[in-house]
Amino acid sequence: MILHEPVLRVETVEQLAPAGRGLIVDCTVGTGGHTAALLEAGATRVLGLDRDAEVLPLARERLAVWKDRVELVHADYRHLDAVLERRGIDQIDGALADLGHSSVQLDAEGRGFSFRRPDPLDMRMDRSQGQTLIELLDDVTPTTLADVIFEYGEERHSRRIARAIVAARDRSDLSTTADLAAVIRRSVPYRGHSRIHPATRTFQALRIWVNHELDGLDEFLRTVARRLKTGTRLAVISFHSLEDRIVKYTLRELERGGELAMRVLTRKPIRPGRDEVVRNPRARSAKLRAAERVS
Ligand SMILES: C[S@@+](CC[C@H](N)C(=O)[O-])C[C@H]1O[C@@H](n2cnc3c(N)ncnc32)[C@H](O)[C@@H]1O
């Protein structure tokens, strides 16, 4: 099993300071890279959540040596309250959310996250529920699709791309991710050597749409804040500006107070160093923000 090094591993562990011991919730456990680092650094116990049941066996294998200190749960982090209540847990000693999808999901055959291979148009992180990409595309209008691609992909050619996708759907020319990538590539003006594939932004947008990734992110952060003991911390890693904006503003609002005061520890987000980006190009857009519960 080849598992990538978790993004901003050292920096995340530093922010969470698990030397304080106790229960850390890894809200996006994935294949367990960050959880392993937290356990190595002294966290007593980790409760790991992931909405993708298919990654949990990989996490279980990676974390086998700590199996008495880890519990893995198939759950959406937006249901954190219910997960904690079911276990009789009131307060926690730290939480991490490493948002978005993982490289394991991207590379997994048959999931539909990658445009580099002909896969079914699914893209759901949780294959036990929700609509697949092809189901959503089935009755979408070009205007709605253009809005999705513009808003979630920040793609300036959103209208052309949306029209081309809907036309291909109507001709029944869209059955795999490779078809979709080809339609997108043909619909945008040739840009010579671009750093990224012309379908990158649209695939990001469609993934966010299928998985409702931005919905409830702010409420989830408030829930974590309520659950943290005084003096303990939350760390969040995001991979695109839409997500990062929500994290930044929600943490700032929590800092301004009310009954739940948090102190933001990262005025500017922590970014990976050059070495990490060379080792792991996916880290290039990562931003880590952290906050501490102060009352
Ligand atoms: C970037 S990966 C995490 C990688 C992990 N930190 C590691 O070291 O292996 C993000 C993970 O979050 C999961 N995820 C995304 N949205 C989620 C949600 N709303 N609730 C729970 N898990 C979610 C994805 O399925 C994916 O496995």
The ligand as a Tripos MOL2 file, in Angstrom:
@<TRIPOS>MOLECULE
LIG
   27    29     1     0     0
SMALL
NO_CHARGES

@<TRIPOS>ATOM
      1 C1         -7.4510   15.4030    2.2630 C.3       1 LIG1
      2 S1         -8.2050   13.9030    2.7350 S.3       1 LIG1
      3 C2         -7.6310   13.6060    4.3520 C.3       1 LIG1
      4 C3         -6.3240   12.8890    4.4060 C.3       1 LIG1
      5 C4         -5.8870   12.5710    5.8340 C.3       1 LIG1
      6 N1         -5.6490   13.7520    6.6180 N.3       1 LIG1
      7 C5         -4.6600   11.6690    5.8420 C.2       1 LIG1
      8 O1         -3.6470   12.0770    6.4080 O.co2     1 LIG1
      9 O2         -4.7420   10.5710    5.2870 O.co2     1 LIG1
     10 C6         -9.8340   14.3840    3.0280 C.3       1 LIG1
     11 C7        -10.7600   13.2900    3.4910 C.3       1 LIG1
     12 O3        -11.9210   13.9320    4.0130 O.3       1 LIG1
     13 C8        -13.0440   13.1820    3.6910 C.3       1 LIG1
     14 N2        -14.1800   14.0880    3.7570 N.ar      1 LIG1
     15 C9        -14.4980   15.0790    2.9030 C.ar      1 LIG1
     16 N3        -15.6260   15.6940    3.3070 N.ar      1 LIG1
     17 C10       -16.0070   15.0960    4.4480 C.ar      1 LIG1
     18 C11       -17.1040   15.2840    5.3500 C.ar      1 LIG1
     19 N4        -18.0190   16.2150    5.1390 N.pl3     1 LIG1
     20 N5        -17.1640   14.4960    6.4410 N.ar      1 LIG1
     21 C12       -16.2300   13.5280    6.6730 C.ar      1 LIG1
     22 N6        -15.1970   13.2900    5.8490 N.ar      1 LIG1
     23 C13       -15.0860   14.0710    4.7440 C.ar      1 LIG1
     24 C14       -12.7420   12.6230    2.3250 C.3       1 LIG1
     25 O4        -13.5110   11.4650    2.0710 O.3       1 LIG1
     26 C15       -11.2460   12.3420    2.4050 C.3       1 LIG1
     27 O5        -10.9920   11.0130    2.7820 O.3       1 LIG1
@<TRIPOS>BOND
     1     1     2 1
     2     2     3 1
     3     2    10 1
     4     3     4 1
     5     4     5 1
     6     5     6 1
     7     5     7 1
     8     7     8 2
     9     7     9 1
    10    10    11 1
    11    11    12 1
    12    11    26 1
    13    12    13 1
    14    13    14 1
    15    13    24 1
    16    14    15 ar
    17    14    23 ar
    18    15    16 ar
    19    16    17 ar
    20    17    18 ar
    21    17    23 ar
    22    18    19 1
    23    18    20 ar
    24    20    21 ar
    25    21    22 ar
    26    22    23 ar
    27    24    25 1
    28    24    26 1
    29    26    27 1
@<TRIPOS>SUBSTRUCTURE
     1 LIG1         1 GROUP 0 **** ****
